């Protein structure tokens, strides 16, 4: 299949306290506010984002993923995405201009996640005081010690991980890179997909909730392991609890760090990992015992990491570490529906 999608362009999340979320992303994490619209949404960018923004924080009752937006490889690819989505019986809608980018196509996939695709988007032009001396940088490096370079990926939740991967691979051309299956049961709890050479720019964890469209975390990239460790230090020094990490995932081999912003959304900062250019790559199935989540196999992931957003009490997402006691049946039932996704 001709590549339709180039990369993840921006995410729109909701926050019950937009001002607190924005204050954290700016002062605590080193992003920069670039715009506010009439709906109360705030647009933020990392210093290395090539487009004007990569994160939109919108008022909402709960933390949630409102849109994951991808840039296509061409203008024609937008039309092809719309054609392929319609062929699967999924309705979408067109917008001539929205949130500063050009014509776009939006749809909600079979597992409840709203996706937007577009080609026409302006390149970022930094104000004079933020222009880098290096021609390839969109603007000068942030002086904030925890600032990420750019948006990296999003990990959503779905009731059938393999069904999710199959649909997005077939319809939109994602390469499926890896799965994780539980050691003690034939349950696929995690999968990663990519539009390019990265190990993933879209992840999926198994979800026991029927809400649909949930997200487990949003992720940003920093250049080095050392910068990630400094970010962890800076965050802790400023009252941000580290939820998980730093460590290294087996799947993807990225160094990771997880924490939450004031609106409740889980944020990952990561770095490292491999590049994979193999066009006919076949995904391997990891086990937690192989170090799929933590390559060192010497720690347990906190159960809080199974919470996805918007929250659905009693219905976590499964992770490589297993399932919340008492929810095994709820997780296995969706697996029984695999193949219908």
C-alpha positions, 0 to 999 in steps of 0.5 A, spaced: 500 500 500 502 507 498 503 510 504 497 514 506 499 517 513 506 521 514 506 522 522 502 524 528 501 531 527 497 534 533 493 531 539 487 534 542 485 532 549 480 535 554 481 537 561 476 539 567 481 545 569 484 548 562 488 553 566 491 548 571 493 544 565 496 549 561 500 552 566 503 545 567 505 544 560 508 551 560 511 552 566 512 545 569 514 541 562 516 547 557 511 547 552 509 554 549 502 557 548 501 559 541 494 560 541 487 561 544 480 560 540 473 562 542 471 555 545 476 556 550 481 551 547 489 553 548 494 551 543 501 549 545 507 547 542 514 544 543 520 547 541 522 542 536 515 541 533 515 543 525 508 546 525 505 551 529 502 547 535 502 539 537 497 539 543 490 542 544 487 543 551 480 543 551 475 544 556 471 538 558 468 534 564 474 529 564 480 528 561 479 524 555 482 524 547 478 528 543 482 528 536 488 524 534 490 528 528 495 525 522 498 529 517 498 525 510 503 524 505 500 528 500 493 532 498 491 526 494 492 521 500 487 525 504 481 523 499 484 516 499 483 515 506 476 518 506 475 513 500 477 507 504 474 509 511 467 510 507 468 503 504 468 500 511 462 503 512 464 508 517 461 515 516 466 521 516 466 529 515 470 534 511 472 541 514 475 546 509 479 549 515 479 548 522 484 549 528 489 553 523 490 547 518 487 546 511 482 541 509 481 535 513 477 529 514 474 527 520 471 520 522 471 516 528 474 509 528 470 502 530 473 503 537 471 510 538 477 514 537 476 520 533 481 521 527 483 527 523 487 527 517 490 533 513 495 535 508 495 542 508 498 545 514 503 551 515 510 550 517 512 554 524 515 560 523 518 562 530 518 570 532 524 573 532 526 572 539 525 565 538 529 563 532 534 558 532 541 559 529 540 552 526 536 552 519 533 546 520 530 547 527 523 550 527 525 555 533 531 555 538 532 550 544 527 551 550 531 553 556 526 549 560 530 543 563 524 538 562 522 541 555 520 535 550 523 536 543 516 534 539 510 530 540 511 523 539 505 518 540 499 516 543 497 510 546 489 508 546 485 503 549 480 498 545 476 492 547 480 488 541 488 489 540 489 485 534 482 487 531 484 494 532 491 493 529 488 489 523 483 495 522 488 501 522 493 497 518 488 495 513 484 501 512 490 506 513 496 503 512 499 502 519 505 497 520 503 493 526 510 492 529 509 488 536 504 485 540 504 483 548 500 477 550 499 475 557 504 469 560 498 466 563 492 467 558 491 467 551 490 475 551 493 480 547 494 486 552 498 491 547 500 492 540 504 498 537 503 501 530 507 506 526 506 510 520 514 511 519 520 508 521 519 509 528 517 503 533 510 506 534 506 512 533 500 509 535 499 504 541 493 500 543 492 497 550 486 492 551 480 495 555 475 492 559 470 498 558 465 499 553 465 507 553 470 506 547 475 511 544 479 511 551 486 513 551 491 511 556 497 516 555 500 521 550 507 521 549 513 527 547 520 526 545 526 528 548 533 527 545 537 523 550 537 519 556 540 524 560 535 529 558 529 524 560 533 523 567 534 531 568 526 532 566 524 526 572 529 530 577 526 537 575 518 534 575 519 531 582 523 537 585 517 541 583 511 537 586 510 532 580 509 525 582 512 520 577 507 514 576 512 509 572 519 509 570 524 511 568 526 505 565 526 502 558 521 498 555 522 492 551 517 493 546 520 499 542 526 499 547 525 506 548 527 509 555 520 512 558 517 516 564 510 517 566 507 522 570 500 526 570 498 533 568 493 537 573 487 535 568 488 528 570 491 525 563 497 521 563 503 524 560 509 520 557 516 522 556 521 518 552 527 517 548 531 512 544 529 506 541 530 503 534 528 504 527 525 499 523 525 500 515 522 493 513 516 494 509 514 487 510 515 486 517 511 481 521 509 483 528 512 478 534 508 476 540 512 478 547 510 476 554 511 480 560 516 475 562 520 477 556 521 484 559 516 487 554 514 493 559 521 493 562 527 490 559 530 489 565 525 484 568 526 487 575 520 491 577 512 491 577 508 496 574 503 500 578 496 498 577 495 505 577 497 505 570 491 501 568 487 507 568 485 510 562 481 516 560 475 518 561 475 514 567 471 508 568 471 505 575 472 498 575 474 497 568 481 498 567 485 497 561 490 491 561 497 492 561 503 488 560 503 486 567 496 483 567 489 485 570 486 488 576 484 482 580 476 481 579 476 484 572 479 477 569 472 475 566 471 482 563 477 482 560 477 475 557 470 477 554 472 482 549 478 477 547 472 472 545 470 477 540 476 478 537 475 477 529 469 481 529 473 488 530 
